[in-house]
Amino acid sequence: MNAFLILRPSAHPMVAQAAIDCEKFHDGQFRKDGLPYWTHPREVAELLIRCGIEDPDMLVAAYGHDWFEDTNIDPDYVQDTYGKRALDLIWYVTDAEFEGNRATRKKAQAERLWNVPGDAQTIKCADLISNTRTIVQCQPGFAKVYLPEKRYVLDGLTRADPVVRAWAYRSLGEAEAALARS
């Protein structure tokens, strides 16, 4: 089931390894829509590629953006396998706030993301696109909380690639409209 994987024959070997690791480390995890969880990071990488972004470190981070939140992967493995820049990008997009209620945590996470480098913000925009694609259909109650949080985040991602950010706004708007119709 590699529907979301786009790897050109000239793809960087590090990106190909990240695709393999993505599936391995997320094995047995599932999304709310029933798909294997690894399809989400692969979709994030595909979205970047579709926007013309082929930076190997960014694509590795797209595949690995949920590793530290959802798997037992060792950060040393990530640095040894993919290098410091890829590791840093993954840390930038990892939810690192654990104190306070959801509103407090999400506000702190958003404001932290507003200060990360543009390539990390671009990955976060692609993550938002992927996550908003099915949120209303799969979790309409949660979408009422989730979508305003994502709008708050997106408004501050001013360093992100403008094409990816515009797509994220469009995706978010479509999800908000679908929620309003439901």
C-alpha positions as CSV (number, residue, x, y, z in Angstrom):
1,M,0.0,0.0,0.0
2,N,2.4,2.7,-1.2
3,A,-0.3,5.0,-2.7
4,F,1.2,8.1,-1.2
5,L,4.9,7.4,-1.9
6,I,6.5,9.3,-4.8
7,L,10.1,8.4,-5.2
8,R,11.8,9.3,-8.4
9,P,14.6,7.0,-9.6
10,S,17.0,9.8,-8.7
11,A,15.6,10.1,-5.1
12,H,18.2,10.6,-2.5
13,P,19.0,7.3,-0.7
14,M,18.4,9.0,2.7
15,V,14.8,9.8,1.6
16,A,14.2,6.2,0.5
17,Q,15.5,5.0,3.9
18,A,13.2,7.4,5.7
19,A,10.2,6.0,3.7
20,I,11.2,2.5,4.9
21,D,11.8,3.7,8.5
22,C,8.4,5.5,8.5
23,E,6.6,2.3,7.7
24,K,8.7,0.3,10.1
25,F,8.4,2.6,13.1
26,H,4.7,3.3,12.6
27,D,3.9,-0.4,12.0
28,G,0.7,-1.4,13.8
29,Q,-0.6,2.2,14.2
30,F,-3.7,3.3,12.5
31,R,-5.4,6.7,11.7
32,K,-9.0,7.5,12.5
33,D,-9.9,6.9,8.9
34,G,-8.6,3.3,9.3
35,L,-5.5,3.6,7.1
36,P,-2.1,2.6,8.4
37,Y,-0.6,5.6,10.2
38,W,2.5,5.6,8.0
39,T,0.3,6.8,5.1
40,H,0.1,10.2,6.7
41,P,3.8,11.0,6.9
42,R,4.2,9.7,3.4
43,E,1.4,12.0,2.2
44,V,3.2,14.9,3.9
45,A,6.3,14.1,1.9
46,E,4.3,13.7,-1.3
47,L,2.7,17.1,-0.7
48,L,6.1,18.7,-0.5
49,I,7.3,16.9,-3.6
50,R,4.1,18.0,-5.5
51,C,5.0,21.6,-4.6
52,G,8.5,21.2,-6.0
53,I,10.3,20.7,-2.7
54,E,12.9,17.9,-3.0
55,D,15.3,18.9,-0.2
56,P,16.4,15.5,1.2
57,D,16.5,16.8,4.8
58,M,13.0,18.3,4.5
59,L,11.6,15.0,3.0
60,V,13.2,12.9,5.7
61,A,11.6,15.2,8.3
62,A,8.3,14.9,6.5
63,Y,8.5,11.1,6.9
64,G,9.7,11.4,10.4
65,H,7.7,14.3,11.7
66,D,5.7,12.2,14.2
67,W,8.5,9.8,15.2
68,F,9.3,11.4,18.5
69,E,5.6,11.8,19.4
70,D,4.3,8.4,18.3
71,T,7.2,5.9,18.2
72,N,10.1,4.7,20.3
73,I,12.7,5.8,17.8
74,D,16.0,6.9,19.3
75,P,17.1,10.4,18.4
76,D,20.7,9.1,18.1
77,Y,19.6,6.7,15.4
78,V,17.9,9.6,13.5
79,Q,21.1,11.8,13.7
80,D,23.4,8.9,12.8
81,T,21.2,7.9,9.9
82,Y,19.9,11.2,8.6
83,G,22.2,13.9,10.0
84,K,21.8,16.9,12.3
85,R,19.7,19.1,10.0
86,A,17.0,16.4,9.5
87,L,17.0,15.7,13.2
88,D,16.6,19.4,14.0
89,L,13.7,19.7,11.5
90,I,11.9,16.8,13.1
91,W,12.4,18.4,16.6
92,Y,11.1,21.7,15.3
93,V,7.8,20.2,14.2
94,T,7.4,17.8,17.2
95,D,4.7,18.8,19.7
96,A,6.9,19.5,22.8
97,E,4.4,21.1,25.1
98,F,3.1,18.9,27.9
99,E,2.0,21.4,30.6
100,G,-1.5,22.8,31.1
101,N,-4.8,22.1,29.5
102,R,-5.2,21.5,25.7
103,A,-5.8,25.2,24.9
104,T,-2.7,26.3,26.8
105,R,-0.5,23.5,25.2
106,K,-1.7,24.2,21.7
107,K,-1.3,28.0,22.0
108,A,2.3,27.4,23.3
109,Q,3.0,24.9,20.5
110,A,1.7,27.3,17.9
111,E,3.7,30.2,19.1
112,R,6.9,28.1,19.3
113,L,6.3,27.0,15.6
114,W,6.0,30.7,14.6
115,N,9.7,31.0,15.5
116,V,11.1,28.0,13.7
117,P,12.9,28.1,10.4
118,G,10.8,28.3,7.2
119,D,11.6,24.8,6.0
120,A,10.2,23.4,9.3
121,Q,7.1,25.7,9.0
122,T,6.7,24.4,5.4
123,I,6.6,20.8,6.7
124,K,4.1,21.8,9.3
125,C,1.9,23.3,6.6
126,A,2.0,20.0,4.7
127,D,1.1,18.2,7.9
128,L,-1.9,20.5,8.3
129,I,-3.0,19.8,4.7
130,S,-2.9,16.1,5.3
131,N,-4.6,16.2,8.6
132,T,-7.4,18.5,7.5
133,R,-8.3,16.4,4.5
134,T,-10.4,13.9,6.5
135,I,-10.9,15.5,10.0
136,V,-14.5,16.6,9.4
137,Q,-15.5,13.2,7.9
138,C,-13.8,11.1,10.5
139,Q,-14.1,13.2,13.7
140,P,-16.6,16.0,13.2
141,G,-16.9,16.7,17.0
142,F,-13.1,17.0,17.4
143,A,-12.9,19.1,14.2
144,K,-14.7,21.9,16.0
145,V,-11.7,22.2,18.3
146,Y,-9.0,21.2,15.9
147,L,-9.7,23.5,13.0
148,P,-9.5,26.8,15.0
149,E,-6.3,25.6,16.6
150,K,-4.8,25.0,13.1
151,R,-6.0,28.4,11.8
152,Y,-4.1,30.0,14.8
153,V,-1.0,28.0,14.0
154,L,-1.2,28.7,10.3
155,D,-1.6,32.4,10.7
156,G,1.9,32.6,12.3
157,L,3.7,30.3,9.8
158,T,4.9,33.3,7.8
159,R,8.3,31.8,6.9
160,A,6.7,28.8,5.2
161,D,7.0,28.2,1.5
162,P,4.2,30.4,0.1
163,V,2.8,27.7,-2.3
164,V,2.5,25.2,0.5
165,R,1.1,27.8,2.9
166,A,-1.5,28.9,0.4
167,W,-2.5,25.2,-0.1
168,A,-2.8,24.8,3.7
169,Y,-5.1,27.8,3.9
170,R,-7.2,26.4,1.1
171,S,-7.4,23.0,2.7
172,L,-8.3,24.5,6.1
173,G,-11.0,26.6,4.5
174,E,-12.5,23.6,2.8
175,A,-12.5,21.7,6.1
176,E,-14.1,24.6,7.8
177,A,-16.8,24.9,5.1
178,A,-17.5,21.1,5.3
179,L,-17.8,21.4,9.1
180,A,-20.3,24.3,8.7
181,R,-22.4,22.2,6.3
182,S,-22.5,19.2,8.6
